[in-house]
Amino acid sequence: MKGSTSFSSETLEVLRLLVKKYSQANSAADQKAVRVLMRKLNFYVSDFGITSITPSVFEGLLDKGFITCNDSTSLRRKFVVPVVKKETTSTITKNRSTGLKDTVEKQLIHGVFKKAELITNSVPDQTGFYCIKLIKGSKLPPKYQMHLNQREHLIIYIGKAEGQTLKKRFLGQELRAKGHGTFFRSIGAVLGFLPELGSLKDALNKNNYKFKVHDEQKIIQWINRNLEVNCLVFQGDFSVESQWIKKHCPLLNDTHNPLKLQELRTDKAHCRKIATQ
């Protein structure tokens, strides 16, 4: 056996999406690409004596116990009708909270997006969430675009401005390089830019590398031409960000992402190495 038969409930949900994508693939090459993603999650179709897989086959493996859930989260099949229980006060509160989170997610992911260059004067000076997409028709470098093509959306980053405002964190740091933006460092590394040699050698924090000023301007120009963004004001439980990352697997989110890219980690590590030499 090459892989595992026991997975977390979160990984199982990602596998469900991949199995569906595999069964809908238009070519052997597309199916092969999905298989690669499955194997990154330690799931090998050949372990179960089959050469192909469909959603019904996958659910059959679950029902028969060939695949199991290894955490305490209740694993339910998507189309099981839930049992309706009498709502207590705490249940009503929980359901309202869930409904609010779903509404916020819908507004963030499916709301109105604007080109990055057009939002300078419209970003709120309040806390909230932001979502960054590649504009349809724009392209990332091939080794990244390949992975984005395998996903069902163009989302490349989801972030939060919790201890800072959207204006400072999202606009200033992430899109305009005014500080230490995680996304800005990532997209710069993706585009092949490098920090100045030894620029972090004497710094206490060896992670927050910065690009040369003229390279920062090139990155900002690329962002303005190729990305569209959405943000919304929020005050509440910011931990829902991790749930959205697990669900949507944005290309350049590394933390909480079940489909995080080794290519991104390698490129960012190279930038840190250059900056600390």
GURO-596358 format. One record per residue (C-alpha): z, y, x; residue in one letter. Coordinates in Angstrom, 3 decimals. Layout:
<rs>
Z,Y,X,A
...
</rs>
This chain:
<rs>
0.000,0.000,0.000,M
-1.061,3.371,1.429,K
0.784,5.744,-0.881,G
3.744,5.927,-3.211,S
4.383,4.737,-6.749,T
7.319,7.059,-7.415,S
6.834,10.792,-7.935,F
8.723,13.817,-9.211,S
7.922,14.974,-12.728,S
6.284,18.108,-11.300,E
4.013,16.046,-9.042,T
3.114,13.783,-11.967,L
1.984,16.806,-13.981,E
-0.215,17.943,-11.095,V
-1.623,14.410,-10.801,L
-2.421,14.457,-14.527,R
-4.515,17.591,-13.993,L
-6.273,16.066,-10.993,L
-7.023,12.811,-12.843,V
-8.550,14.814,-15.690,K
-10.632,16.791,-13.209,K
-11.710,13.564,-11.486,Y
-12.865,12.011,-14.766,S
-14.867,15.164,-15.598,Q
-16.470,15.545,-12.160,A
-20.256,15.914,-12.155,N
-20.905,14.179,-8.853,S
-19.518,11.656,-6.393,A
-18.893,14.520,-3.961,A
-16.736,16.327,-6.525,D
-14.801,13.134,-7.223,Q
-14.240,12.631,-3.512,K
-12.849,16.159,-3.207,A
-10.365,15.467,-6.013,V
-9.351,12.183,-4.376,R
-8.471,14.118,-1.233,V
-6.096,16.292,-3.259,L
-4.543,13.208,-4.857,M
-3.966,11.653,-1.449,R
-2.245,14.817,-0.263,K
0.277,14.069,-3.006,L
0.550,10.479,-1.682,N
-1.308,8.972,-4.665,F
-3.995,6.380,-3.849,Y
-6.053,4.864,-6.666,V
-6.777,1.767,-4.562,S
-3.039,0.911,-4.490,D
-3.360,-0.209,-8.116,F
-6.379,-2.464,-7.662,G
-8.832,-0.063,-9.296,I
-11.773,1.915,-7.950,T
-11.782,4.732,-10.497,S
-9.253,6.425,-12.751,I
-9.219,8.228,-16.093,T
-6.400,9.928,-18.025,P
-5.932,6.835,-20.202,S
-5.719,4.551,-17.157,V
-3.218,6.908,-15.516,F
-1.017,6.959,-18.626,E
-1.283,3.160,-18.755,G
0.089,2.920,-15.217,L
3.009,5.085,-16.329,L
3.659,3.084,-19.509,D
3.644,-0.214,-17.624,K
5.965,1.043,-14.908,G
3.451,0.835,-12.064,F
4.085,4.569,-11.581,I
7.591,5.952,-12.063,T
9.356,9.306,-12.161,C
11.988,9.662,-9.445,N
13.982,12.606,-10.777,D
16.196,13.225,-13.758,S
13.668,15.296,-15.661,T
12.590,13.598,-18.852,S
9.003,12.425,-18.479,L
7.076,12.661,-21.744,R
3.416,12.144,-22.335,R
1.655,15.295,-23.345,K
0.664,14.270,-26.859,F
3.918,12.701,-28.050,V
5.163,14.462,-31.187,V
8.640,15.837,-30.400,P
11.633,14.974,-32.565,V
12.698,17.991,-34.588,V
16.422,18.610,-34.284,K
18.645,21.054,-36.075,K
18.877,24.179,-33.915,E
22.248,25.325,-32.722,T
22.861,28.912,-31.609,T
22.397,27.917,-27.960,S
19.162,26.096,-28.788,T
17.782,29.118,-30.635,I
18.658,31.351,-27.683,T
16.997,28.928,-25.272,K
13.859,28.688,-27.406,N
13.603,32.463,-27.668,R
13.967,32.720,-23.895,S
11.253,30.093,-23.410,T
8.986,31.944,-25.837,G
9.504,35.188,-23.921,L
8.665,33.508,-20.613,K
5.516,31.976,-22.127,D
4.461,35.392,-23.412,T
5.039,37.004,-20.021,V
3.070,34.236,-18.311,E
0.157,34.637,-20.746,K
0.075,38.402,-20.210,Q
0.218,37.997,-16.427,L
-2.337,35.186,-16.027,I
-4.723,35.992,-18.873,H
-4.170,39.727,-19.309,G
-6.353,42.641,-18.249,V
-7.305,42.573,-14.566,F
-8.634,45.552,-12.616,K
-10.361,45.810,-9.266,K
-7.801,46.338,-6.525,A
-9.364,49.654,-5.518,E
-8.814,51.132,-8.999,L
-5.052,50.696,-9.419,I
-3.614,53.167,-6.890,T
-2.280,55.563,-9.520,N
-1.395,53.063,-12.252,S
1.131,50.654,-10.679,V
4.608,51.102,-12.281,P
7.575,52.165,-10.174,D
9.620,49.328,-11.706,Q
10.336,45.666,-11.028,T
7.952,42.981,-12.258,G
5.365,40.301,-11.497,F
1.827,40.477,-10.138,Y
-1.180,38.182,-10.067,C
-4.157,38.401,-7.697,I
-7.583,36.835,-8.334,K
-10.840,36.576,-6.452,L
-13.546,38.484,-8.310,I
-16.182,36.162,-9.724,K
-19.076,36.049,-7.278,G
-16.951,36.961,-4.252,S
-16.259,34.338,-1.596,K
-13.498,33.403,0.795,L
-14.281,31.787,4.171,P
-15.771,28.299,3.531,P
-12.702,26.211,4.421,K
-10.726,28.138,1.772,Y
-13.501,28.596,-0.768,Q
-13.940,24.814,-0.819,M
-10.384,24.402,-2.109,H
-10.689,27.231,-4.621,L
-13.852,25.653,-6.040,N
-11.825,22.534,-6.829,Q
-9.378,24.457,-9.006,R
-9.957,25.597,-12.556,E
-9.285,29.284,-11.930,H
-9.743,32.072,-9.375,L
-6.035,32.848,-8.910,I
-5.134,33.136,-5.247,I
-1.602,34.575,-5.438,Y
1.318,35.092,-7.819,I
4.204,37.267,-6.669,G
7.264,39.158,-7.795,K
8.813,42.546,-7.096,A
12.436,41.754,-7.848,E
14.529,43.755,-5.403,G
11.781,46.361,-5.039,Q
9.394,48.073,-7.414,T
5.836,46.982,-8.074,L
4.644,50.245,-6.587,K
6.403,49.564,-3.282,K
6.069,45.785,-3.023,R
2.814,44.942,-4.785,F
0.726,48.060,-4.162,L
2.246,49.303,-0.921,G
3.038,46.122,1.006,Q
0.723,43.484,-0.442,E
-2.459,45.519,-0.938,L
-2.127,48.535,1.372,R
-0.211,47.149,4.406,A
2.671,49.631,4.063,K
5.398,47.252,5.204,G
5.661,43.494,5.441,H
3.635,41.943,2.634,G
3.456,38.148,2.523,T
0.122,38.207,0.740,F
-1.353,40.781,3.109,F
-0.400,38.663,6.139,R
-1.893,35.597,4.458,S
-5.213,37.140,3.431,I
-5.565,38.716,6.870,G
-5.102,35.322,8.516,A
-7.525,33.739,6.025,V
-10.171,36.312,6.938,L
-9.720,35.531,10.629,G
-7.901,38.655,11.796,F
-5.232,38.386,14.503,L
-2.180,40.520,15.340,P
-1.883,42.362,18.604,E
-0.908,40.093,21.487,L
2.871,40.104,22.033,G
3.554,42.593,19.246,S
6.564,40.536,18.029,L
7.802,39.480,21.453,K
10.959,41.601,21.278,D
11.362,41.628,17.493,A
14.279,39.874,15.784,L
12.053,38.597,12.975,N
9.245,36.534,14.491,K
7.438,36.008,11.167,N
6.431,39.507,10.061,N
3.387,39.947,12.254,Y
1.149,42.975,11.675,K
-2.534,43.435,12.345,F
-4.048,46.209,14.412,K
-4.458,49.461,12.474,V
-8.265,49.347,12.397,H
-8.113,45.681,11.310,D
-5.658,46.574,8.535,E
-8.223,49.015,7.198,Q
-10.908,46.317,7.243,K
-8.598,43.954,5.331,I
-7.808,46.670,2.771,I
-11.522,47.328,2.307,Q
-12.142,43.615,1.753,W
-9.294,43.465,-0.777,I
-10.704,46.462,-2.663,N
-14.187,44.940,-2.854,R
-13.322,41.331,-3.596,N
-10.051,41.110,-5.508,L
-8.877,41.982,-8.998,E
-5.232,42.266,-9.944,V
-2.793,42.408,-12.824,N
0.863,43.368,-12.886,C
3.505,43.808,-15.556,L
6.984,45.243,-15.725,V
9.756,42.664,-16.055,F
13.548,42.631,-15.970,Q
15.208,39.267,-16.298,G
15.129,35.813,-14.743,D
12.643,36.074,-11.873,F
13.022,32.364,-11.053,S
10.211,31.656,-13.537,V
7.815,32.704,-10.767,E
8.344,29.313,-9.076,S
7.436,27.526,-12.323,Q
4.168,29.438,-12.595,W
3.302,28.685,-8.967,I
3.937,24.973,-9.536,K
1.799,25.078,-12.680,K
-1.173,27.132,-11.476,H
-1.129,26.311,-7.720,C
-2.487,29.695,-6.520,P
-4.498,29.166,-3.364,L
-2.436,31.341,-1.019,L
1.071,30.677,-2.341,N
2.845,28.441,0.133,D
6.375,28.169,-1.283,T
6.846,26.058,-4.459,H
3.149,25.077,-4.413,N
2.473,21.313,-4.728,P
-1.087,21.934,-3.483,L
-0.221,24.257,-0.592,K
-2.897,24.389,2.081,L
-2.400,23.115,5.594,Q
-5.250,25.415,6.641,E
-3.192,28.438,5.601,L
-0.106,27.230,7.436,R
-2.172,26.617,10.567,T
-3.824,30.049,10.497,D
-0.534,31.868,9.902,K
1.168,29.866,12.640,A
-1.626,30.894,15.009,H
-1.039,34.553,14.138,C
2.687,34.183,14.824,R
1.937,32.522,18.156,K
-0.339,35.383,19.219,I
2.234,37.987,18.138,A
5.121,36.336,19.985,T
3.384,35.559,23.274,Q
</rs>
